[in-house]
């Protein structure tokens, strides 16, 4: 089939690579988000998918909106059979969905109908799910509600961050998407409607959502921080300044600390929660590099008894 691939971030690149390597399909163009500013110099940088497509010598389309007439005209000229999608980042209007004869097929990182929305992996980790996966489905106007072609499953490990899990899913999901394209081309694969029960929603995680509530149990604190790693990044306040937090370790033997209270030792910093304490891993103060919590405490002279989370 002639394919136009739509995707933007690094997590979409393995799927693009899998389709480029397929002997049964031809990726004739890529659709991605416009270049965005990045780095201290705030220079315009092409998306990871755009960079990979340019390396492969493929035409790159960067519409401001996928309903732009210039984009729709070019898409019709290309006349793709199908448009596989991975984390493109913009809603597709019906006028665009109607162009490819076999539709737009999305690789979504959850076991649909669970965790429909922008942040399925983060929400799965934060909710304490033990198993997640990826699904390929035919895009329709509803939010991730189209009929499903195929699924793969993936265990969520106890120490997984959303970044760890998403990396694994990007590779296993890439194989699923390629197999889905094969099945659509051969006619052997039929999309099945999603069940009406079991629907959960996974909206985008904002920076405000990523603030740690130290009155919550340690298990919930741990899941929140892992779910927000690497993005948007969990954080707390210390003396009114933000402190970014990497994954923590449970310290069930320490129940003597009030929520948010820290205890500084030579090689460890513990923080009280609504249940038992947790040991901080890496932290990052404003304007500083990420470092081990014990090094941060020595450098800032953070004292035992200091409270995190207090404005």
TASUL-V474786 format. One record per run of one state. SS is the DSSP state (H for helix, E for strand, C for the rest). FROM is the first residue (numbers start at 1). TO is the last residue. If there is no record, write none. Layout:
ss=<SS:SS>
from=<FROM:FROM>
to=<TO:TO>
This chain:
ss=<C:E:C:H:C:E:C:E:C:E:C:H:C:E:C:H:C:E:C:H:C:E:C:E:C:H:C:E:C:E:C:H:C:E:C:E:C:H:E:C:H:C:E:C:E:C:E:C:E:C:E:C:E:C:E:C:E:C:E:H:C:E:C>
from=<1:2:8:10:21:26:32:36:39:43:46:48:56:59:62:69:79:82:87:94:98:104:109:116:117:120:127:131:139:148:156:162:187:192:193:201:202:208:211:212:218:228:234:239:241:246:249:252:259:260:261:265:269:273:277:280:282:286:291:293:301:307:309>
to=<1:7:9:20:25:31:35:38:42:45:47:55:58:61:68:78:81:86:93:97:103:108:115:116:119:126:130:138:147:155:161:186:191:192:200:201:207:210:211:217:227:233:238:240:245:248:251:258:259:260:264:268:272:276:279:281:285:290:292:300:306:308:311>
